[in-house]
């Protein structure tokens, strides 16, 4: 393995380095503090990496765990390792240099590279004005050269399980076929974070230094990756050093009268930087040093000061002006100072354009082509774009190089890797050309007549396509051509959108499809393009999805299958926007127009699911009855039947129907105990909700074993597929539910906290936040940690106003339990009575999902024992119907409060027997405690306390039931 994937920084003119002062070997002028900061950062990185180096010679940095993944099976009280935290220190971080164009940022990075290269692995990249819309362009520049130093097997080890997900984003593999599910942007981002972690671990002997020039032009996907990589470090220390150079950021007003602030990933990186330094212009003294180096020691002071005045101390303009003065043999004396202003005009803007045009039509046309092609400006493509012969291209390139307008980046050779003989002028046959400075590129690009520029973009797109670069590479040019009713352009843009989605770049896909609609497509494909645009926005812009899919459904052109899919996805987007009622009505209306069959059943499944998910509905029992009638004869013959059966199983569970029937329905919804093909966790046709409903129904039917098998597979499937946002968060929430039901409270807490951590990265106020916070509050209360439960509830605003969707488990019931634990009895009674009213009206009587009867009976027992007893009796009747040991044990334990001492002990004995036969160890511990206190048995009380401790409960807090039962004297 090579120790140094050497990447010189993209070239600027040699004089530009001299402007900062490196030309004479004396170092950069007036950049001592900036270089000292970089040297200190490099020293700290190397020292920190050396301090944490693993001494074990058998340690494999690739196969060893390097992401600090949380051991969710361990005790929740242990501090959770953080991603990237390892034994030993990290000395890296973020270092930022900001400055105006031409101020010497590139020269500074070049000097930092020279400082770091003997001890570090230096990886470089540069943003480009025309490359900002190209996804992962900067990421590829940084990582490809480092990965190229490894063989194929080593690369796959570095990628771990995510090679198929990440390789297309890095240009190492072709995008997946169009039939594959789009890559989750969060998953791709997380995978790249892990990849850089692993690469840093492999390179611990020479820790990576990432130098990013012109970061203000970096693509959004790359910036989001770097921001995510730095955000998740608690102490800000990284195993790499990231050095960013960019122009001052645009500011957005904070508000009325407040200071302006910069936003976005680049601003976030700056906020997280160990140090941010602004680069100042050269002083008159430094400018004079450059003048005398370039033109001779006899340059007089008035001439030097005049040159500094003309350039304002800008290093790039200083060097360019000195080069012109030398070319014109200007005498560096006061009498020549008047010539400087005219000479300086040729270094920028219109003067530079005039200088280019003076070279002739051929060089000018070639410069225009380079401005359009950008990083793809190889001689071969330039010849195809301009129609010039290769010899003409070489001649014009030579003239442009001598005029200091274009150059060949150092990384591009002058030797061809395939062994092709280099051009006599020093340009490799396929070495891409670039302008020597972005100021020149901007000026040349602006000088191209608009009609010519548009035509060149069109020709560039087809040249890239013919050269085999693929639709995504051509798309940035097609975005620039005028709409012209060209179906080939539409086809190319649609294909590019598919490639962008496959690498986790939905924003780029949306840009392509928006432009395709403007072409416009032929009438028979217009609705299909609208449908594709809606699907591209599904996870990231639900409002846009709703708009586009509704427009597509209002137009002719969608076949039956696409209409069904568009309606299903429209309902998903509405549901994600907390518009469940609208989602249910949308699929119901389309189902009414769809003939019987698989498609109609798919829409019916969505209709019943979204209606059932609503926090309130007009006729819940009627909907449940219609669903039961529809599925009564289903045998699970196909996925549409299985999906409807899963919805029916979930509804039956909520209603408190016999658990044996719920389990039968869950079994029918699966194929050999697992989701059938096409109904899996990452299947986009049906969504993850179908297997989730099945597992939740199992969990509340006292079959957490089957639920855990399903939810464990969910975590694995989401991680492998890179779905590391809300999907993975919900999978951890579901595993937390399983362990809560089993009474493994620490493990439940760990999964729930992991779910919240993952959800917090996606946004705030998501459905998964409600479910997970609810379960976490319930779990913390079970552990006896009321203050922590309140803190979690307040942090996630758990409480009214409630969302439009039901919460897992019932939110008001859990809130009522929290209020009771805090001694706020009246508020608890009010909250629990509201839960009673809402759930009873819908016929939902599952006392474990919604334990409001037990807690309301306890709360009312001191003041209204008769009503409390009626509530407990009704709850026991519903538990008898449900038939699970957990529900029966909890109901009997509640009934014991209202019985005489002998009957109370008998009921508690039965409760203990039921709960001992259940998977619910924590509930068993509570029942054993109640029985021990009712019988006055210290041994039994100790046994109950031991079981509670095994469950992870700090102590079993006496509640109303326990207090009253313990007053009954033993016989």
DRENSE-484329 format. One record per residue (C-alpha): residue in one letter; x, y, z negated. Coordinates in steps of 0.02 Angstrom, whole numbers, padded with zeros to 5 digits, always signed. Layout:
<nodes>
AXYZ
...
</nodes>
This chain:
<nodes>
X+00000+00000+00000
X+00070+00170+00043
X+00089+00284-00103
X+00055+00444-00006
X-00081+00460+00125
X+00000+00622+00178
X-00121+00746+00253
X-00053+00916+00296
X-00179+01053+00279
X-00263+01110+00439
X-00148+01230+00525
X-00146+01417+00515
X-00014+01512+00613
X+00159+01495+00543
X+00161+01679+00512
X+00009+01663+00401
X+00112+01562+00279
X+00245+01695+00290
X+00116+01825+00248
X+00104+01743+00081
X+00290+01733+00085
X+00348+01555+00118
X+00438+01590+00280
X+00603+01641+00204
X+00610+01503+00073
X+00582+01630-00068
X+00406+01565-00105
X+00241+01651-00086
X+00238+01836-00114
X+00136+01897-00261
X+00058+01726-00294
X+00161+01679-00446
X+00015+01667-00568
X-00092+01571-00443
X+00047+01445-00409
X+00087+01432-00594
X-00095+01387-00628
X-00088+01252-00494
X+00078+01184-00558
X+00007+01175-00735
X-00149+01085-00671
X-00041+00959-00577
X+00071+00931-00729
X-00083+00905-00838
X-00157+00782-00713
X+00002+00680-00701
X+00031+00681-00889
X-00148+00634-00928
X-00146+00492-00804
X+00020+00427-00869
X-00046+00432-01047
X-00196+00327-01000
X-00106+00204-00887
X-00153+00023-00923
X+00002-00072-00978
X-00071-00241-00932
X+00019-00303-00775
X-00129-00415-00736
X-00252-00269-00739
X-00340-00251-00571
X-00401-00071-00552
X-00526-00122-00419
X-00611-00270-00496
X-00602-00201-00674
X-00751-00096-00726
X-00712+00085-00689
X-00878+00174-00697
X-00905+00166-00883
X-01072+00082-00858
X-01175+00074-01016
X-01190-00094-01100
X-01378-00089-01122
X-01380-00250-01220
X-01280-00175-01362
X-01335-00078-01514
X-01413+00089-01472
X-01324+00166-01621
X-01154+00138-01542
X-01092+00287-01440
X-01128+00257-01257
X-00975+00257-01144
X-00986+00390-01012
X-00960+00363-00828
X-00776+00383-00794
X-00723+00374-00976
X-00582+00249-01000
X-00449+00213-01126
X-00321+00348-01108
X-00339+00529-01057
X-00381+00618-00897
X-00294+00779-00853
X-00386+00827-00695
X-00521+00954-00664
X-00574+01088-00542
X-00468+01237-00490
X-00545+01374-00382
X-00465+01511-00277
X-00577+01645-00203
X-00532+01779-00079
X-00581+01874+00075
X-00542+01808+00251
X-00357+01814+00290
X-00304+01840+00109
X-00191+01687+00110
X-00298+01545+00042
X-00231+01419+00166
X-00050+01468+00134
X-00081+01449-00053
X-00155+01275-00030
X-00008+01226+00080
X+00111+01277-00057
X+00010+01180-00185
X+00018+01028-00072
X+00207+01043-00066
X+00211+01056-00255
X+00102+00903-00280
X+00158+00784-00144
X+00306+00708-00235
X+00200+00651-00383
X+00022+00644-00319
X-00082+00577-00177
X-00135+00733-00084
X-00299+00725+00012
X-00352+00877+00112
X-00504+00941+00204
X-00569+01102+00277
X-00744+01164+00308
X-00791+01236+00476
X-00916+01368+00526
X-00992+01257+00659
X-00979+01099+00555
X-01084+01151+00406
X-01235+01052+00470
X-01134+00892+00498
X-01169+00776+00350
X-01018+00712+00252
X-00896+00795+00372
X-00787+00856+00230
X-00805+00693+00133
X-00739+00597+00282
X-00589+00711+00297
X-00545+00682+00116
X-00574+00495+00100
X-00542+00418+00270
X-00353+00441+00269
X-00340+00367+00095
X-00448+00218+00143
X-00351+00193+00304
X-00201+00145+00199
X-00291-00011+00137
X-00333-00168+00232
X-00513-00218+00262
X-00525-00329+00110
X-00455-00196-00006
X-00577-00069+00064
X-00723-00185+00029
X-00661-00208-00149
X-00654-00021-00171
X-00832-00005-00110
X-00895-00145-00221
X-01073-00195-00182
X-01105-00035-00087
X-01002-00056+00071
X-01155-00067+00184
X-01227+00088+00101
X-01072+00198+00103
X-00971+00144+00254
X-01089+00227+00380
X-01084+00391+00283
X-00893+00388+00294
X-00891+00340+00477
X-00814+00170+00440
X-00962+00071+00508
X-01106+00098+00626
X-01269+00156+00547
X-01393+00018+00505
X-01527-00023+00634
X-01677+00093+00644
X-01784-00041+00561
X-01683-00028+00400
X-01748+00077+00256
X-01673+00253+00246
X-01530+00270+00124
X-01571+00358-00039
X-01470+00520-00044
X-01445+00503-00231
X-01384+00325-00208
X-01259+00375-00073
X-01198+00517-00181
X-01178+00404-00333
X-01091+00273-00228
X-00965+00401-00166
X-00937+00456-00346
X-00897+00276-00394
X-00786+00257-00241
X-00681+00408-00289
X-00671+00339-00467
X-00607+00173-00402
X-00486+00257-00283
X-00420+00363-00425
X-00398+00207-00531
X-00302+00121-00391
X-00192+00276-00372
X-00153+00303-00556
X+00033+00304-00519
X+00005+00449-00399
X-00160+00528-00452
X-00264+00608-00314
X-00262+00794-00282
X-00405+00849-00169
X-00371+01012-00077
X-00525+01088+00006
X-00500+01242+00113
X-00642+01352+00174
X-00760+01267+00053
X-00892+01399+00091
X-00917+01308+00257
X-00924+01133+00183
X-01076+01028+00225
X-01211+01018+00092
X-01193+00830+00069
X-01007+00840+00031
X-01030+00983-00090
X-01168+00889-00178
X-01050+00739-00196
X-00910+00844-00271
X-01033+00933-00385
X-01105+00767-00444
X-00930+00697-00472
X-00883+00841-00587
X-01053+00863-00671
X-01060+00696-00760
X-00898+00721-00858
X-00934+00770-01036
X-00765+00851-01069
X-00738+00919-00894
X-00582+00810-00873
X-00569+00709-00714
X-00450+00575-00651
X-00420+00688-00500
X-00380+00871-00472
X-00499+00961-00355
X-00434+01125-00285
X-00559+01232-00190
X-00523+01386-00087
X-00666+01488-00019
X-00729+01662+00019
X-00829+01758-00113
X-01001+01681-00135
X-01159+01773-00085
X-01260+01827-00234
X-01445+01814-00270
X-01530+01934-00390
X-01560+01863-00562
X-01714+01968-00587
X-01767+02145-00618
X-01618+02241-00680
X-01514+02085-00709
X-01344+02049-00633
X-01329+01955-00469
X-01286+01771-00482
X-01223+01641-00359
X-01314+01475-00347
X-01290+01306-00264
X-01163+01166-00280
X-01013+01277-00241
X-01062+01399-00377
X-01089+01252-00496
X-00914+01189-00457
X-00847+01360-00496
X-00940+01365-00661
X-00862+01198-00704
X-00686+01247-00652
X-00543+01245-00775
X-00490+01409-00696
X-00556+01522-00558
X-00435+01647-00482
X-00470+01787-00359
X-00336+01823-00229
X-00286+02005-00208
X-00217+02092-00055
X-00031+02121-00040
X+00042+02273-00124
X+00138+02401-00020
X+00300+02330-00091
X+00259+02152-00034
X+00204+02217+00136
X+00371+02307+00153
X+00465+02145+00117
X+00372+02061+00260
X+00405+02206+00377
X+00591+02202+00346
X+00598+02012+00363
X+00510+02020+00530
X+00581+02180+00607
X+00744+02208+00515
X+00810+02287+00358
X+00817+02455+00445
X+00625+02472+00440
X+00594+02637+00353
X+00472+02669+00212
X+00345+02775+00310
X+00329+02637+00441
X+00306+02503+00307
X+00176+02607+00217
X+00083+02643+00379
X+00075+02457+00418
X+00009+02420+00243
X-00123+02556+00266
X-00180+02487+00434
X-00196+02307+00369
X-00257+02351+00193
X-00131+02224+00132
X-00222+02078+00215
X-00088+01943+00240
X-00159+01874+00401
X-00177+02044+00483
X-00005+02093+00419
X+00078+01943+00501
X-00018+01964+00664
X+00026+02147+00675
X+00209+02113+00640
X+00211+01980+00777
X+00138+02104+00901
X+00260+02237+00849
X+00403+02116+00874
X+00335+02061+01044
X+00320+02243+01098
X+00492+02284+01025
X+00417+02422+00920
X+00550+02516+00822
X+00508+02507+00636
X+00525+02692+00603
X+00405+02831+00558
X+00389+02889+00739
X+00312+02720+00786
X+00182+02718+00648
X+00050+02791+00762
X+00061+02636+00873
X+00012+02518+00735
X-00175+02555+00731
X-00196+02514+00915
X-00093+02357+00898
X-00193+02302+00746
X-00356+02311+00842
X-00299+02163+00944
X-00291+02051+00791
X-00476+02050+00757
X-00648+02080+00830
X-00659+02163+00998
X-00473+02190+01012
X-00440+02005+00993
X-00570+01967+01126
X-00487+02091+01243
X-00320+02007+01212
X-00400+01839+01255
X-00480+01906+01414
X-00313+01978+01467
X-00247+01800+01478
X-00364+01766+01622
X-00527+01677+01660
X-00461+01501+01635
X-00392+01523+01458
X-00548+01623+01411
X-00664+01485+01470
X-00561+01356+01379
X-00566+01458+01218
X-00756+01469+01236
X-00763+01281+01253
X-00657+01257+01096
X-00772+01376+01003
X-00920+01266+01051
X-00842+01093+01028
X-00755+01136+00865
X-00671+00986+00785
X-00707+00880+00941
X-00598+00990+01052
X-00487+00854+01124
X-00410+00888+01295
X-00518+00751+01371
X-00681+00823+01307
X-00626+00999+01351
X-00593+00944+01529
X-00765+00863+01537
X-00849+01018+01465
X-00761+01147+01575
X-00742+01044+01733
X-00555+01079+01733
X-00423+00955+01783
X-00315+00889+01641
X-00166+00987+01707
X-00267+01147+01704
X-00319+01114+01526
X-00137+01087+01477
X-00081+01249+01562
X-00217+01353+01480
X-00185+01274+01311
X-00003+01322+01327
X-00049+01504+01360
X-00171+01507+01215
X-00041+01433+01099
X+00089+01562+01148
X-00039+01698+01116
X-00066+01628+00941
X-00251+01595+00976
X-00256+01405+00966
X-00147+01272+00888
X-00141+01085+00860
X-00171+01033+00679
X-00018+00947+00604
X-00122+00793+00564
X-00158+00769+00748
X+00018+00727+00794
X+00121+00765+00929
X+00135+00575+00941
X-00012+00470+00989
X-00049+00322+00874
X-00078+00212+01025
X+00094+00246+01091
X+00043+00361+01233
X+00182+00476+01285
X+00156+00651+01220
X+00126+00797+01334
X+00287+00889+01374
X+00212+01044+01290
X+00201+00948+01127
X+00014+00914+01132
X-00042+00733+01111
X-00167+00679+01244
X-00309+00666+01118
X-00251+00791+00988
X-00397+00907+00946
X-00363+01092+00962
X-00421+01226+00843
X-00406+01413+00822
X-00260+01470+00717
X-00375+01562+00598
X-00564+01563+00564
X-00566+01750+00600
X-00513+01711+00778
X-00640+01572+00793
X-00779+01687+00736
X-00727+01824+00857
X-00714+01706+01005
X-00878+01622+00964
X-00964+01790+00955
X-00892+01842+01122
X-00969+01699+01219
X-01121+01763+01316
X-01277+01686+01238
X-01333+01601+01398
X-01160+01528+01425
X-01149+01470+01244
X-01316+01382+01256
X-01266+01297+01418
X-01100+01242+01343
X-01189+01166+01193
X-01301+01067+01310
X-01153+01004+01411
X-01057+00966+01251
X-01199+00856+01188
X-01200+00750+01344
X-01008+00744+01352
X-01003+00677+01175
X-01140+00551+01215
X-01048+00489+01370
X-00889+00475+01267
X-00980+00358+01147
X-00993+00475+00997
X-01175+00433+00962
X-01333+00536+00940
X-01287+00612+00771
X-01125+00688+00840
X-01218+00761+00989
X-01362+00827+00885
X-01273+00981+00817
X-01258+01042+00996
X-01436+00997+01043
X-01495+01103+00898
X-01421+01253+00987
X-01497+01232+01160
X-01657+01319+01211
X-01817+01214+01213
X-01851+01156+01389
X-01984+01018+01383
X-01846+00887+01403
X-01898+00716+01339
X-01716+00658+01342
X-01673+00792+01215
X-01820+00735+01108
X-01761+00555+01118
X-01582+00602+01071
X-01638+00707+00923
X-01753+00569+00860
X-01610+00445+00871
X-01497+00566+00779
X-01627+00584+00641
X-01627+00396+00618
X-01437+00398+00599
X-01444+00541+00475
X-01575+00452+00370
X-01470+00293+00373
X-01324+00384+00291
X-01429+00475+00161
X-01444+00645+00245
X-01631+00682+00257
X-01604+00870+00275
X-01503+00841+00433
X-01638+00722+00496
X-01772+00853+00466
X-01673+00983+00564
X-01664+00865+00712
X-01849+00821+00708
X-01901+01003+00685
X-01800+01046+00839
X-01875+00898+00934
X-02049+00966+00900
X-01995+01134+00971
X-01939+01054+01135
X-02086+00997+01134
X-02114+00809+01153
X-02238+00745+01280
X-02417+00744+01213
X-02417+00555+01193
X-02265+00562+01077
X-02295+00726+00986
X-02394+00646+00845
X-02262+00511+00826
X-02125+00640+00803
X-02233+00729+00674
X-02253+00561+00585
X-02063+00533+00586
X-02036+00708+00518
X-02159+00676+00379
X-02074+00513+00332
X-01904+00598+00331
X-01968+00719+00199
X-02057+00591+00089
X-01936+00580-00057
X-01865+00756-00052
X-02006+00869+00007
X-02178+00795-00028
X-02269+00956+00019
X-02188+00955+00192
X-02231+00770+00209
X-02414+00807+00174
X-02417+00945+00303
X-02332+00846+00441
X-02426+00683+00414
X-02594+00770+00410
X-02552+00856+00573
X-02499+00690+00648
X-02662+00607+00595
X-02763+00749+00670
X-02684+00723+00841
X-02705+00583+00968
X-02556+00471+01002
X-02535+00364+00846
X-02577+00181+00872
X-02674+00087+00739
X-02520+00026+00646
X-02443+00200+00640
X-02607+00277+00583
X-02616+00156+00438
X-02434+00185+00392
X-02452+00374+00407
X-02604+00372+00294
X-02518+00261+00167
X-02366+00375+00161
X-02475+00529+00154
X-02559+00455+00001
X-02387+00420-00075
X-02336+00601-00049
X-02498+00664-00125
X-02474+00548-00274
X-02295+00610-00298
X-02366+00786-00300
X-02486+00741-00443
X-02636+00741-00325
X-02696+00565-00361
X-02879+00599-00326
X-02838+00669-00156
X-02725+00521-00121
X-02864+00398-00166
X-02992+00489-00056
X-02871+00497+00090
X-02840+00311+00099
X-03022+00271+00063
X-03078+00376+00211
X-02954+00294+00329
X-02998+00120+00262
X-03178+00154+00307
X-03126+00185+00488
X-03010+00035+00496
X-03077-00135+00550
X-03061-00280+00426
X-02891-00359+00414
X-02718-00333+00343
X-02712-00148+00382
X-02875-00113+00296
X-02826-00212+00143
X-02664-00113+00133
X-02765+00048+00126
X-02887-00027+00000
X-02744-00077-00113
X-02681+00102-00112
X-02857+00168-00142
X-02889+00060-00295
X-02713+00089-00361
X-02720+00279-00353
X-02896+00285-00423
X-02840+00177-00568
X-02686+00283-00596
X-02789+00439-00626
X-02797+00500-00804
X-02985+00524-00782
X-03112+00459-00657
X-03300+00467-00638
X-03340+00282-00630
X-03197+00176-00693
X-03303+00023-00733
X-03383+00032-00560
X-03213+00040-00475
X-03153-00108-00580
X-03307-00206-00532
X-03284-00171-00346
X-03102-00220-00356
X-03144-00383-00445
X-03276-00425-00315
X-03158-00388-00171
X-03020-00499-00238
X-03127-00639-00311
X-03093-00761-00170
X-02916-00709-00129
X-02786-00846-00127
X-02631-00740-00096
X-02633-00790+00086
X-02534-00637+00142
X-02453-00483+00069
X-02609-00378+00083
X-02702-00503-00027
X-02556-00514-00148
X-02548-00325-00163
X-02733-00311-00202
X-02719-00452-00328
X-02576-00361-00414
X-02684-00205-00427
X-02825-00311-00495
X-02710-00393-00624
X-02654-00224-00688
X-02833-00162-00698
X-02888-00320-00789
X-02748-00297-00914
X-02799-00117-00951
X-02979-00172-00976
X-02927-00303-01102
X-02990-00450-01000
X-02930-00623-01054
X-02742-00634-01044
X-02753-00805-00963
X-02844-00725-00816
X-02718-00582-00808
X-02574-00706-00801
X-02663-00808-00668
X-02683-00653-00561
X-02501-00603-00587
X-02444-00777-00535
X-02554-00764-00380
X-02477-00596-00334
X-02304-00675-00327
X-02226-00811-00221
X-02137-00941-00327
X-02122-00819-00471
X-02044-00678-00370
X-02109-00541-00255
X-02148-00611-00083
X-02045-00557+00065
X-02102-00382+00115
X-02167-00344-00060
X-01998-00324-00143
X-01937-00180-00247
X-01853-00089-00103
X-01982-00129+00029
X-02046+00035+00102
X-02205-00036+00178
X-02290-00064+00010
X-02180+00029-00112
X-02109-00023-00279
X-02276-00001-00367
X-02344-00173-00322
X-02210-00278-00410
X-02207-00150-00551
X-02393-00172-00584
X-02370-00360-00590
X-02227-00349-00715
X-02317-00225-00827
X-02471-00337-00832
X-02360-00483-00881
X-02279-00381-01020
X-02446-00336-01100
X-02511-00513-01079
X-02375-00575-01197
X-02266-00638-01055
X-02115-00523-01071
X-02005-00664-01006
X-02083-00654-00834
X-02086-00465-00841
X-01901-00459-00882
X-01859-00571-00734
X-01952-00450-00619
X-01880-00292-00695
X-01703-00359-00701
X-01717-00395-00516
X-01780-00217-00492
X-01623-00144-00570
X-01513-00256-00463
X-01608-00218-00303
X-01608-00031-00332
X-01423-00027-00376
X-01372-00130-00224
X-01480-00024-00109
X-01416+00137-00185
X-01587+00191-00252
X-01509+00270-00404
X-01633+00410-00435
X-01811+00397-00501
X-01827+00216-00442
X-01682+00154-00547
X-01738+00264-00691
X-01909+00181-00688
X-01832+00007-00681
X-01737+00044-00841
X-01897+00111-00917
X-01983-00053-00877
X-01842-00152-00956
X-01859-00039-01108
X-02043-00086-01113
X-02000-00271-01112
X-01878-00255-01257
X-01998-00145-01354
X-02130-00279-01338
X-02006-00411-01394
X-01953-00308-01543
X-01774-00280-01486
X-01785-00096-01528
X-01601-00044-01504
X-01595-00122-01332
X-01760-00044-01286
X-01695+00125-01341
X-01538+00104-01235
X-01636+00065-01078
X-01756+00209-01109
X-01617+00334-01138
X-01531+00273-00980
X-01695+00294-00886
X-01710+00473-00948
X-01529+00510-00904
X-01557+00450-00726
X-01723+00542-00712
X-01647+00704-00776
X-01527+00704-00628
X-01673+00702-00508
X-01780+00840-00583
X-01897+00881-00725
X-02076+00837-00766
X-02076+00681-00657
X-02198+00538-00689
X-02052+00432-00747
X-02012+00565-00878
X-02186+00547-00952
X-02181+00357-00959
X-02005+00347-01026
X-02027+00483-01156
X-02187+00399-01215
X-02101+00232-01238
X-01950+00313-01320
X-02060+00404-01446
X-02148+00240-01486
X-01983+00148-01503
X-01905+00279-01616
X-02060+00277-01726
X-02045+00088-01740
X-01865+00111-01794
X-01921+00231-01930
X-01840+00382-01846
X-01982+00506-01847
X-01872+00661-01831
X-01786+00589-01677
X-01954+00544-01603
X-02014+00722-01627
X-01856+00790-01549
X-01879+00679-01395
X-02063+00727-01383
X-02024+00913-01390
X-01879+00900-01267
X-01987+00816-01135
X-02146+00913-01178
X-02234+00752-01222
X-02411+00803-01265
X-02554+00905-01195
X-02582+00961-01064
X-02568+00783-01002
X-02523+00743-00822
X-02652+00691-00695
X-02589+00511-00702
X-02600+00386-00844
X-02446+00368-00953
X-02360+00203-00993
X-02417+00156-01127
X-02564+00268-01168
X-02491+00440-01207
X-02623+00510-01326
X-02617+00349-01428
X-02429+00365-01451
X-02441+00550-01489
X-02571+00512-01621
X-02452+00386-01699
X-02315+00518-01703
X-02429+00644-01786
X-02478+00516-01918
X-02295+00479-01954
X-02268+00666-01979
X-02413+00675-02101
X-02520+00781-01986
X-02676+00677-02014
X-02809+00797-01948
X-02715+00828-01786
X-02687+00641-01769
X-02871+00602-01791
X-02918+00731-01660
X-02790+00662-01536
X-02841+00481-01565
X-03026+00521-01549
X-02992+00601-01380
X-02900+00443-01328
X-03047+00338-01387
X-03171+00439-01288
X-03071+00437-01127
X-03026+00253-01129
X-03193+00186-01190
X-03283+00276-01049
X-03171+00187-00925
X-03193+00017-01007
X-03010+00005-01056
X-02992-00090-01219
X-02814-00159-01224
X-02763-00125-01404
X-02576-00147-01373
X-02569-00034-01219
X-02678+00093-01310
X-02667+00062-01499
X-02778+00208-01544
X-02907+00097-01638
X-02779+00034-01763
X-02704+00204-01799
X-02872+00294-01801
X-02940+00166-01924
X-02789+00194-02037
X-02807+00383-02024
X-02993+00378-02067
X-02982+00247-02204
X-02957+00370-02349
X-03097+00489-02297
X-03221+00386-02195
X-03191+00202-02234
X-03356+00143-02159
X-03319+00218-01989
X-03140+00157-02001
X-03201-00019-02036
X-03316-00014-01884
X-03172+00040-01774
X-03063-00100-01841
X-03202-00228-01816
X-03230-00172-01635
X-03044-00179-01603
X-03038-00356-01669
X-03180-00406-01552
X-03083-00337-01403
X-02927-00427-01463
X-03025-00590-01472
X-03075-00565-01290
X-02897-00523-01239
X-02831-00672-01333
X-02646-00631-01346
X-02561-00672-01511
X-02495-00494-01520
X-02666-00413-01501
X-02748-00535-01622
X-02612-00513-01753
X-02620-00323-01744
X-02811-00324-01754
X-02813-00440-01905
X-02682-00336-01992
X-02792-00183-01969
X-02948-00275-02029
X-02858-00325-02188
X-02865-00145-02245
X-03053-00153-02266
X-03069-00324-02346
X-03069-00374-02528
X-02902-00436-02595
X-02931-00620-02563
X-02999-00591-02388
X-02860-00466-02353
X-02728-00597-02394
X-02817-00725-02285
X-02826-00603-02139
X-02644-00556-02159
X-02595-00739-02165
X-02684-00765-01999
X-02604-00608-01930
X-02431-00673-01975
X-02470-00840-01894
X-02526-00758-01732
X-02379-00639-01725
X-02255-00778-01764
X-02321-00864-01608
X-02304-00703-01507
X-02150-00624-01430
X-02177-00469-01541
X-02047-00483-01677
X-02067-00306-01743
X-02255-00322-01762
X-02225-00488-01851
X-02108-00401-01973
X-02241-00272-02015
X-02373-00406-02043
X-02255-00506-02154
X-02219-00350-02255
X-02406-00318-02279
X-02435-00498-02332
X-02286-00494-02451
X-02353-00340-02536
X-02529-00409-02543
X-02465-00567-02627
X-02333-00481-02733
X-02195-00596-02669
X-02020-00517-02678
X-01948-00661-02576
X-02073-00635-02437
X-02042-00449-02442
X-01856-00477-02422
X-01890-00594-02277
X-01996-00460-02193
X-01860-00329-02220
X-01731-00447-02147
X-01836-00477-01992
X-01864-00290-01973
X-01677-00259-01983
X-01650-00392-01850
X-01770-00292-01740
X-01668-00135-01769
X-01792-00047-01881
X-01705+00060-02011
X-01846+00021-02133
X-02030-00020-02127
X-02115+00142-02173
X-02270+00113-02282
X-02425+00169-02191
X-02604+00186-02253
X-02641+00001-02228
X-02488-00055-02323
X-02519+00064-02466
X-02697+00006-02491
X-02661-00179-02468
X-02521-00174-02594
X-02643-00116-02729
X-02735-00282-02722
X-02673-00389-02867
X-02616-00564-02826
X-02727-00707-02881
</nodes>
